[in-house]
Each structure stands twice: as structure tokens, then as C-alpha cells.
Amino acid sequence: MRRTAHPIPGGPIPASSGAPAWALAGLSLVMLLSSLGTSVANVALPTLEVTFGASFGQVRWVVLAYLLVVTTLVVSAGRLGDLMGRRRLLLAGVGTFTCSSAVGAAAPELWMLIVARGLQGAGAAAMMALSLAFVADTVPEGRTGRAMGLLGSASAVGTALGPSLGGLLIAAFDWRAIFLLNVPLGLLALGLAHRHLPADRPLDGGRRPRFDLAGTHLLILTLGAYALAMTSPSARVTTVLIVAGIAGAVLLVRTERRAEAPLISGAVLRDPVLGPGLVTSAVVSTVMMATLVVGPFHLSRALGLGPAQVGLVMSAGPALVALSGVPAGRIADRLGAPRVTRAGLVGMAAGTLLLSLIPPAFGVPGYLGPILLVTLGYALFQTANNTAVMAGSDAERRGATSGMLNLSRNLGLITGAAVMGTVFARFSGAVAVSDAAPHDVAAGMRATFVLATVLIAGATVVSVRGDARSTDVGS
């Protein structure tokens, strides 16, 4: 572990003997709100089409604006927190998220709602990046895994709760309620963070590293091009955006090599703990998104379940992740993060392999057993990997590292939705998957999870090699 002992300009003052439980409660609420913002709006899209007289292509930007802004800004937000003060920027992020939620709820036009969602995403980027970065400043080192597990559980609860909570609020009130809900919760999170998080050190007048503006602009353009390419329905536009993304990535690498204080340090990516941790996080998120994309079609078309039954079965995985986060953290604290990371990957590989082999004749139990194995493996992996990556981060770059960890997850989710969804549709052999025959959907399911098994096996190899390199460096 590499934790600097010298003071960090603008960084937090170590927590006093006050109650870290309240600080963790505030951080957990911050994580819940940012993940809730990702999932709660999807269920409102049909209502928004009718309300604003818009097409699906237009209203989907209510979801995309949030996701794109979070993805492109999360690393920059983390690094800015390192330089300006993490508590200061986290409070600004929660305030932005809360105010933009109120603006979105009052929006009279669709374009105003989309702008408000973009601002909400900017606040959420700071919330996601800095919540994990605060763990080392609020809990003793031996309890880091449990704290990471708690934040992971809060994130899973927010993601799982979004669709059902959003549906209930729209049915009881209207679509504006899903944004108004964030206002009191955001104010509560703001109060807890302001009262209980360790204060930032005063910014001194000495020379501090400059914020890497050139790298930030190039990273935003590169990530924006990639994310838009993965969500574009046009093959021609996708090709142009991918080329633009590659060009941006090349320029970014050259710029970061010359930067005095690079936004993304090459040394971080070559680190035997951080580099593999970020790569495996992206791969695992890709596979987890496959379960969310493919699962509803398999349950409804191949197994013949109705919408309510599909929702009930689909909620089992996120519920397990939410319940197992803290126990996974305790296991990581006791056995060590590397062992638990590998155990989680092995569990995921076993689950995805079973999903590719078990025929539809086994019914819901044949789906639910392997999917719970996948999600349990994911809970172990996520908690242990987050613990290892953040423990291996230099204290003065902890915000940027947390931002990169969140970025790897978001890129995995975007890639999973695009690539794994394409594989499923291709092997199901139907123009519209919702019209595919049950045996065609089963074929798409098998192909998707064969690929998922290969990806997890590759992630396991990367993790094992990273552990070996880390041991060699430490010896």
C-alpha cells in the first residue's frame, strides 16, 4: 500500500474520533442518489413521449445526457477534488445534483429537462468519484473492505430501486415526482456530508500542481465520441465517432506524456494493482450489463413469463448484491482483497458458463441459480477490487483513481449494452428480438454467455498476472 504521510494541499484532514458511522451514512446516501439517477428515469420514457409529444429518439436523451456527462467528467471531477479539496467539491456536486433535480421537475419543455439531466450528471460525477476517495479518511485501514462493501450495496440498491420506485411515483403522482424525490434526499446528504466528513486542509499559497486542462478536454472528447458511438443507431455515424475516438485517444496519450501533472498518469496504468484492477472492472461491468440486456428477453420469450414475473426474477440479482456487499467487505478484510477478487471472478465464470449450458426446459430455477452465482461473484469482486485499487492509490491522487474506477465501470456498462446486445440479437436471428421464437432467443442467450465466460476468464488471467507482478515488485 502506498499512502503518503505528508499533508495533501487542499486534501482532507484525517477524521477525528467522531462517529465515522454518520460519515459513512452520508457517503452511502450520496452513492445511492447517483446510482438512482442512472436507473430511475428509464421507466418514465413512455410517459415523456406522450407529455412532450416527442419521439423515442428524442426522449432517450433524458437517459443518455446523464450517462454521457457522468462518464466524460468522472475522472476530471476526481482529480479536481484532489487539487481543490475533496469535501469542498463533493458538497458542490451534491448541491448541483439537488438543484438540477428541482429544475428538471419543473421543466416545461423537453430540452430543459435534458439540460437539467446533464447538470445532474455533472453533480453525480463528483459524487461518484469522491465518495470512494473518502473511505480511507473516515474508517480505520482494517475496516476499509467493509466500508467499500457498504458503498457498493448503496449503489446496488439505487440501481435496483430505480425502475420500481420510478414506476410507483409516476403511477401515484406524475413523472415530475421522480426528480422531486431527489430534493429532500439531496438536502439530507448535503447536511450529513457537511456535518460529518473530515474538513479539507486550507489551500496554502505554495505551488500546487496545475489542473490538466488540455488532457481534460481531450479525455471528454474521446469518451464522448466512444459513448455516442456505442449508442448510435447509424452504422455510418458509429464509424465516424469511433475514428474520432481513436484519434482523440492518440492525442490524449501524447499530451499526457508531456503534462506536468497529467490527468491520467501512465505510471498509474502500468501499476501492477491499479492497471489490472481498472481493466477487470471494465470487463466485469460489460458482463453484468449483458445479464440486464439479455435477461428480460430470455425470461419473457424463452420461458414465457409475464412482465410482473420478469421484474420479480430480475430483481433477485441486485437484491443479492445489496445484501452481500458488507459481508463481502468483511471477507476481503479478513482474507485479503486479491484472494477475494479472484474468488469473485471464478464464481462469475462458473455462473456465466452455466447460463450458456442450461436449456430453457429447466425453467426459472435453471436461470435463477446461475444468475445468483454470477451476482454473488460480482459482489465479491466489486468490493475486493475497489478496496485493492483504492488502497494502492497514492493519497494525493485518490480522487482521480476513484474517478478512473468509476469510469472503467461506466465504459463497461456502455460497451456491454452495445456489444453484448448486438451478439444476442445476431445469434437470435430475428430483426426484432421481441418477435423471436423461444428457441432462437435461447440460441442468442447461449452465444452471449459463451462470450461472457471467455471475457471473465480473460479478466481472471489479467488479475492473476497483476497479483504476480505486485508480489515481484513488493519482494
N, C-alpha and C positions, 0 to 999 in steps of 0.2 A: 504494500500500500504506500502511496506517495502523497502524504498530506503535509503541506508546508506549515512550518510553525510560525513564520513571520506574519505580521498583520497584512491583511489584504486591503489595498486602497478602496474605500467605499464598501468593503465587504462586511458581513455581519459580525457583531460582537458575539462571542460564544454565549450560549444560553446560560442563564443563571440557574440557581436551584429552584426556580419557579416550576410550575406544573407543565412538563412537556406534553402532557395529555391534551391540554387545551390548544397548544400549538399544532399538534397532530390533527386535532379535530378541525381546526381551521384549514389546514392543508388538504385534508380529506374532502372537505366541502368544496374547496377550490377545484380539486380534481374531478369531483362528481359533476360540478357545474360545467366544466369544459367538455367532458365526455357527453353529458346530457345535450349540450349544444350541437354535438355531431349527429345524434340519432333522433332527437325529438321532432325535428322539422319534416322528416321524410313522410310521416303519416298525414301531414297537412297538405301535401301537394295536390291531391284531387280537389280539396276544398278551395285552395288558392286558384286553381284553374277556373272554377266557377265564379269565385268572388271577383277576380280581376279580368275575367273574360280573356284569359291568356292560354297559350298552347303549353304542352308539357315541356317542350324545348325551352320555353321562357321561364316557367316556374321552377324548373330543376336548378336554376341558378340560385335559388334560395338555399339549396343544399351545397351546391358547388362553391359559391362565394365564400362560405365559412371554411370549407375544407381546403380550398386553394390558399386562402390567406394564412391559415394556421400552418400549412405545410411550408409555404415560402418564407415565413417570418420566424419560425420557432427557434432556429439556430441563432439568428441575429438577436432575438429577444433575450436568449440565454446569455450571449456574450455581452450585450449591453448591460444586463444585470450585474455581471462580473465587474464591469467598469464603473457603473453609476451607483451601485448598491442594490442588492437583490430584494431586500424588503421594500425599498422605495419603488422599484419597478413592478414588483408583484402587486402592491397596492394600486398602482396606476393601471395595471392590467385588469384587476377585479373591478375597479371603478369604470373603466372603459366598457367592459363586458356588461356591467349592470345598466349603465346609461344607454348603451346602444340597444339593449333588450327593450327598454322603455320606448325608445324611438321606433323600433320595429313593431311593437304592439300598437303604436298609434299611426303607423304608416298608411296614408290614404291611397298611395299608388304602389304598384309592384316594384318599380325601380328604387323607390325609397326603402322598401323592405330589403331589397337585395343589397343596397349600400349599407344599411344597418347591420345586416348579417356579415358583411365584410369587416365592419368595425368590431363586431362581436368576435370575429375570428382573430383580429389583431390583439384584442384583450386576452383571448383564450391562448394565444401563442405564448404570451408572457406567463400566464397561469400554468400551462403545461410544463414549460421549460424550467421554471424556478421552483415549483413545488418539490420535485425530486432533489433539486440542488440544496434545499433547506434541511433535508433529513440529517445530514452529518452535523448540522449546527444545533439540532434540537434534541437528539437522543444519544445515549452512550454508544460507543462503537460496537459493543457486543449485542445491541438490540437493533442494529440497522436493518437486518433482514426482516424482522417483524414490522418495522415501520414501512419498509418498501412494500411488504405484503398488504398492509392496511391501505396504502395509497392505490395499489393495484386493485384491491377489492372495491374501493370507492369508484375507480374508473370503470370497472366492470358493471357495477350497479347502475351508474349513469348511462352506460351504453345499453344495458338490458332494459332499463326502466323507460327509456325514451319513447319507443313506439306505443307501449301500453298506456303510459301516463299521458302522452300526447293525444291518443285516441279518446281517453276518458275526458280530458279537458275540452276537446273540441265538441264532444257529444253533450257535455253539460253546459258549456258556455259558447265559445266560438274559437277560431284559430288564434285570435289575439291572446287568449289565455296562456298559450304555451310559451309566449315571450314574457308576459307579465309575471309569470311564476318566478322568473329569474331575478326580479327586482328585490323582493324581500329576502330571498336566499342569498343574493349577491351582497346585500347590505349586511346580513349576518356574517358572511365570510369576510367581508371587509373589516367588520368590528373585531372578529376573532384574530385575524391576521395582524391588525394594528395593535391590539392589546397584548398578544402573547408571542409573536415572533421576535427573535432577537433583533435588536436595533442595528442598523448599518453603522459602520465606523464613519466618523466625519471625513468628508473629502478633503485631503490636505492640498496644499498649494504646490507640492512637488510634481515632478514629471511623471505622468501616468501614461500607459500605452494608449495610443490613439485608436479610436474605433475604425475598423477596416471598412470604409465606405465603398471603395471600389469592389472589394470582394463580396460585400453585402449585395450590391446591385447585380453583380454577375450571378450570384447564387439565386437571387429572387427570379431573375430572367430564366436561368437554366431550369430551376424547379417548376416554375410556372409553365414553361414550354412542355416539360415532361408530363406534368399533371394534366394539362389540357389535351396532350396527345393521347393519353390513356382514356380520356372521357369523350373524345370527339367521335361522332358517328361517321365522319367522312374520311375515307382512306387517303385521299389526296392531302387534306389538311393535316392528318396524322403524320404523314411522311414529312411534310414541311416542318412541322413542330419538332419531330424527332431530330431532324437535321439541325434545326436551330438549337435544340437542347445539347446536342453533341458539340456544336461549335462553342456554345456558352461554357460547357464543361472544360473544354481545352483552354479557353481564355482564363477561366477561373483558376485552373492549376498553375498556369504561368504567372498570373497575378499574385496568387498566394505564396509562390516561391520567393517573390521579391518583397512581399509586405513585411513591415517592421513587426507588427503584431497581427498575424493572419487570423481571419475569422475561423478557418478550418486549417489547423496545423497538420502538415504532413507527418510530423512525429506522432501525432495522435492516431492517425490512421495506420501507422506502422507499429503501434504499440501492441505487444502480444496479448493484452487483455482487451483493450478498447476496440481495436480494429475488428477482431473476430466477434466481439460482443455486438457491435453495430451490424455486421453482415448477417449474423444469425438472427438478430431481431427482425431485420427486414424479411428474411426468408420465412420465419415463423409467422409473421403477420400476413404474408402472402397466402400461406396455407390456411390460416384461420379465416381469412376473408372468403376462401373457397367454400368453407363449411356454411357460411352465411348466404352465399350466392346460390349454391347447388342444393342445399338442404331443403328449402321450400318446394322446389320443383320435384325433388325425389319423393318427398312426403305426400305431396298433392297428386302428382301424376302416376308415380310408380306404386305408391302404397294406397292411394285413393282416400286420403284424409281430407276432411273439410277445413275451412280457414281457422276455426277456433281450435281444432285439434292440432293443426300445423303450428299455430302460435304457442300452444302449450308445450309441445315437444321441443320447439326451437328455444324456448326459454330455459330448458333444463341445463344446457351448457353454460350460458352466462351466470345462472344461479350458482352452479358448482364453482365457477371461477371466483365469484364474490365470496362464497363461504370458505374457500380453501386458501385465500390469499395470506391471511395471518398465520395459519398452521404451516404453510409453505415457507414463510419467512422464519419461523422458529426452527424448522428443519435446516434451512440454509445457515442460520446462525450456529447450529449445533454441528452439522456435518461439513460445512464449508460450501461456499457458493459454486465452485467448479463441479463438485460431485453432483449437486442437486441440478445444476444446469444440464449436465449430461443425462441424468435420470429423466428429466422432463422431456428432452429430445427423444430418448429411446421410447418413452411412453407415447409420445405423439406419433412416432414412426409406426409403432405397433397398431395404434388406432387407425391411422390412415390406410395401412395395409389391409386391415380387417374390412374397412369401408369399401375397398376395391374388390374384395373377395366374396363377402357375404351377399347372397342373392336376395331379391325382394321378397321371396317366399318366407323369409324369416320375420317379416313384418316390422313393426315398430321396435320390438326388443332387439332385432338384428341391426337396426340403425342406432338406437339409443345407447347400447352398450359400447360400441366403438367410439361414438361421438363423445361420450363422457370420459373415455380413456384419453382421447385427444385433448379435451379441455382441461382435464386434471394435469396432463403433461404440460400443457400451456401455462397453467397457474404456477407449477413448479419452475418452469423455465423462466417465465417473465420475472418472478420475484428474485430468483437467484441471479439471473443475468443483469437485471437492473442494479442489484446490490454489488456485483463484481465490477461492473462498468463504473459506477459512481465511486466506489472505494478506490479504484485505480486512477481516478482523476486527480490532477493537481488542484489544490484548493482554489487557486486564483482563476481557474478555468472551469469550475464546477458547473456554472450556469450554461456555458457553451456546450459542455459534454452532455448535460441533461437535454439541451436542445437538439443535439445530434441524435441522441437516443430516441427522442420523440419523432424526429424527422425520419429515422430509419423505419419506425413503426408505421408512420403515415404513408411513406412511399411503398411499403409492403402492402398496405391496405388498398391503395390505388392500383398497384400492379396486380394484386390478386383479383380485384373486381374486373379488370380488363382482360388479363391473360387467362386466368383460370375460367372466367366466364366464357371466353372465346373457345377454349378447349372443350368445355362442357357442351356448348352449342354445336360445335363442329362434329363431335362424336355422337351427339344425339340425332344428327342427320335430319333436322327439321328447320324450316325457315323461322318458325315461331315455336320456341320450346314449350310454350303453354299448350300447343296443339299436338305435341309429340306423343306417340304411343308409349305405354308404360315400358315396354322392352327397350325402346330407343333411349328413353330417359335413363334407364338402368345402365345402358352402354356408355352414355355420357358420364354417368356417376363413376363407373369403373375407370375410365380413362383419366378423369380428373384426379382421382385419388391415387392412381398409379404414379402420376406426375408428382402429386403431393408427397408421396413416400420417397421418391427419388430426391426431391428438394430437401426434405428433412434429413435424409441420410447424408446428403452433401453438407448440410449445416452441422451435423454431428462431427463429420470429419474436420471441418473448419474449427469447431470448438476444441476438439481433442488436440489438434496441432497447435492451437493457440495456447492451451494449457502446457504443452510440452515446451514451447518456446519461452513461456513465462517462467517455468521451472529452471530452464537453462540460464536465463538472464539472472534469476534470483540466486543461483548457486555459485 
